[in-house]
Amino acid sequence: MDMDREKQTGIKVVGIRFKEVGKIYYFDPDDMDIKAGEQVIVETVRGQEYGDAVVGPRFIEPSEVNQPLKKIVRKATEEDREQVRRNEQDERDALKLCSDKVVEHKLPMKLVDVEYTFDRSKIIFYFTAEGRVDFRDLVKDLASVFRTRIELRQIGVRDEAKMIGGLGSCGRELCCSTFLGDFETVSIKMAKEQNLSLNPNKISGICGRLMCCLKYENETYELEKKRMPKEGSRVKTPFGVGSVDSVQLLQEKIVVKYADGKREIFALGEYERVDKQTPLDPMERGVVDDAISESAPVMRNRKPKEKPTRSDQKQRVEPKADENNVSPKQGESQKNNRRKRNNRNKKKRPEGQEALLQDKPKEETIATEEKKKKRHFRGKPKKKKAPSTGQPPQN
């Protein structure tokens, strides 16, 4: 009954792939009995094309395909297969000739691949470049050689890696050149959710873009994140209430941090989620885990220290040291220091200076000291000018 309903509402299609690892396109088989694995000739926008049937006849909703569908012309014959082999041989020659022309015209582009349509009505050249390229003269030269329609199509670095192929950092062949039919969107958010290093060299493929395999496990990580608590949230464990310090998604475990700074690991089901405003507890000792040492202090009933008042601070002022209570060793060291200072001062003064200072009266000594200060402050003393008499100078 279900099959009959699908026939009434659905459209009969066959999935065709034109390249070994390419996108699957749906075509109308009409009344032909086409099975998966057979080769067919179909009508496309570019003309007739040779492809492989990878999806057998099935019924799908009309909204899933772009209508009207192109029809399958016929099943491929031996002559059609021979035509495909000739096209592949001519593509190699055309690639070499076009590369020489690019060098001749000095164009900033890199030729990647060449493709003939099945009926040879068009030849397509795929290339990469950093910006726009003016290849009008190149197209004229190629058209004069091949005598057919020429199309130059610029592609990205991911398409280049898909066409050329290679080995990835995992040691296997590139996913895009082996089984990925179409590219999917990959973002840096996927690497963050999987706790991967954000170093571009480690999460980028040989094409220089983010690796396509980041998409494979992203759905699993999203489901696991919904099951596990977030970092910073609070949970209730056998040791008390703590905050989630880190989450191990693949092991389905969390690391809980308590108020006293201690950490413990718990598996899924060994804890309960609580409100974020619930106060944290220190780790209780001897409740479940015997490995916790009994010497760990319990901070629950400890009172905070009281700050000392000003009156207490005045009472706690230490008494000054008594000068008489000096040890004999300290007294000898102080005497020696005084002697050394006196000896230094005597060496600095010239002989007989002390006697001259004693003989001079106090007024003279004060005047000399003031002169010294003035010289030191102002520099050299200024010469006194002669008093002006109002008469011209005498020769």
Backbone hydrogen bonds, N-H to C=O, Kabsch-Sander energy under -0.5 kcal/mol:
donor,donor_aa,acceptor,acceptor_aa,energy
5,R,1,M,-2.1
6,E,2,D,-2.1
7,K,3,M,-2.0
8,Q,4,D,-1.7
9,T,5,R,-2.1
10,G,6,E,-3.5
11,I,60,I,-2.7
13,V,58,R,-2.7
14,V,27,F,-1.8
15,G,55,V,-1.6
16,I,14,V,-0.5
16,I,25,Y,-3.5
17,R,52,D,-2.7
18,F,23,K,-0.5
22,G,19,K,-0.7
25,Y,16,I,-2.8
27,F,14,V,-2.1
28,D,70,K,-2.9
32,M,29,P,-2.0
34,I,32,M,-1.0
37,G,53,A,-4.0
38,E,35,K,-1.5
40,V,51,G,-2.4
41,I,74,R,-2.8
42,V,49,E,-2.3
43,E,71,K,-1.5
44,T,42,V,-0.5
44,T,47,G,-2.1
47,G,44,T,-0.9
49,E,42,V,-2.3
51,G,40,V,-2.3
52,D,17,R,-2.8
53,A,38,E,-3.0
54,V,15,G,-2.0
54,V,52,D,-0.8
55,V,15,G,-1.6
58,R,13,V,-1.8
60,I,11,I,-1.9
64,E,61,E,-1.6
65,V,62,P,-1.0
67,Q,65,V,-0.6
72,I,28,D,-2.0
73,V,41,I,-2.1
74,R,41,I,-1.5
76,A,39,Q,-2.5
81,R,77,T,-1.7
82,E,78,E,-1.9
83,Q,79,E,-2.0
84,V,80,D,-1.8
85,R,81,R,-1.8
86,R,82,E,-1.9
87,N,83,Q,-2.1
88,E,84,V,-2.0
89,Q,85,R,-1.7
90,D,86,R,-2.3
91,E,87,N,-2.0
92,R,88,E,-1.2
93,D,89,Q,-1.3
94,A,90,D,-2.4
95,L,91,E,-2.0
96,K,92,R,-1.7
97,L,93,D,-2.2
98,C,94,A,-2.5
99,S,95,L,-1.8
100,D,96,K,-1.7
101,K,97,L,-1.7
102,V,98,C,-2.1
103,V,99,S,-1.8
104,E,100,D,-2.0
105,H,101,K,-2.3
106,K,102,V,-0.7
107,L,102,V,-1.8
109,M,107,L,-2.0
110,K,128,T,-2.8
111,L,109,M,-0.5
112,V,126,Y,-3.1
113,D,126,Y,-1.3
115,E,124,I,-2.5
117,T,122,K,-2.2
118,F,48,Q,-0.8
119,D,48,Q,-0.8
120,R,117,T,-1.5
123,I,149,R,-2.2
124,I,115,E,-3.1
125,F,151,E,-3.1
126,Y,113,D,-3.1
127,F,153,R,-2.0
128,T,110,K,-2.3
135,F,133,V,-1.1
139,V,135,F,-2.1
140,K,136,R,-1.7
141,D,137,D,-1.9
142,L,138,L,-2.3
143,A,139,V,-2.4
144,S,140,K,-1.7
145,V,141,D,-1.0
146,F,142,L,-2.7
147,R,143,A,-1.7
149,R,121,S,-0.9
151,E,123,I,-2.0
153,R,125,F,-3.2
153,R,151,E,-0.6
154,Q,152,L,-0.5
155,I,127,F,-2.5
160,E,156,G,-1.7
161,A,157,V,-2.1
162,K,158,R,-1.8
163,M,159,D,-2.0
164,I,160,E,-2.6
165,G,161,A,-2.4
168,G,172,R,-2.8
171,G,168,G,-1.4
174,L,166,G,-2.0
178,T,175,C,-1.0
179,F,175,C,-2.2
180,L,175,C,-2.4
181,G,179,F,-0.7
190,M,187,S,-0.9
191,A,187,S,-0.7
192,K,188,I,-1.6
193,E,189,K,-2.3
194,Q,190,M,-1.3
195,N,192,K,-1.5
196,L,191,A,-2.5
202,K,199,N,-1.6
203,I,199,N,-1.3
204,S,200,P,-0.7
205,G,209,R,-2.8
208,G,205,G,-1.6
211,M,203,I,-2.2
214,L,211,M,-1.4
215,K,212,C,-1.7
216,Y,213,C,-0.7
217,E,213,C,-0.7
219,E,215,K,-0.6
221,Y,217,E,-2.1
222,E,218,N,-2.0
223,L,219,E,-2.0
224,E,220,T,-2.3
225,K,221,Y,-2.2
226,K,222,E,-1.2
227,R,223,L,-1.2
228,M,224,E,-2.2
232,G,244,V,-2.4
233,S,230,K,-1.6
235,V,242,G,-2.5
236,K,272,E,-3.4
237,T,235,V,-0.5
237,T,240,G,-2.3
240,G,237,T,-1.7
242,G,235,V,-2.3
243,S,257,K,-2.6
244,V,233,S,-3.0
245,D,243,S,-0.6
245,D,255,V,-3.3
246,S,255,V,-1.1
248,Q,253,K,-3.2
249,L,247,V,-0.7
252,E,248,Q,-0.9
253,K,248,Q,-2.0
254,I,266,F,-2.4
255,V,246,S,-2.6
256,V,254,I,-0.6
256,V,264,E,-3.1
257,K,243,S,-3.2
258,Y,262,K,-2.7
259,A,281,D,-2.0
261,G,258,Y,-1.6
264,E,256,V,-1.9
266,F,254,I,-2.3
268,L,252,E,-1.2
270,E,267,A,-1.9
272,E,236,K,-1.9
274,V,234,R,-2.1
278,T,275,D,-1.5
281,D,241,V,-2.6
284,E,239,F,-1.6
286,G,289,D,-0.5
290,D,288,V,-0.6
292,I,289,D,-1.0
296,A,293,S,-1.1
299,M,297,P,-0.6
313,Q,309,T,-1.9
314,K,310,R,-2.2
315,Q,311,S,-1.8
316,R,312,D,-1.7
317,V,314,K,-1.1
326,V,324,N,-2.1
331,G,327,S,-2.0
332,E,328,P,-2.1
333,S,329,K,-2.0
334,Q,330,Q,-2.1
335,K,331,G,-2.0
336,N,332,E,-2.3
337,N,333,S,-1.9
338,R,334,Q,-1.9
339,R,335,K,-2.2
340,K,336,N,-2.1
341,R,337,N,-1.9
342,N,338,R,-2.3
343,N,339,R,-2.4
344,R,340,K,-2.0
345,N,341,R,-2.0
346,K,342,N,-1.9
347,K,343,N,-1.9
348,K,344,R,-1.7
349,R,345,N,-1.4
353,Q,350,P,-1.5
356,L,352,G,-1.7
357,L,353,Q,-2.0
358,Q,354,E,-1.7
359,D,355,A,-2.1
360,K,356,L,-1.9
365,T,361,P,-1.8
366,I,362,K,-2.1
367,A,363,E,-1.9
368,T,364,E,-2.5
369,E,365,T,-2.1
370,E,366,I,-2.0
371,K,367,A,-2.1
372,K,368,T,-2.3
373,K,369,E,-2.1
374,K,370,E,-2.2
375,R,371,K,-2.6
376,H,372,K,-2.6
377,F,373,K,-2.1
378,R,374,K,-3.0
379,G,375,R,-1.7
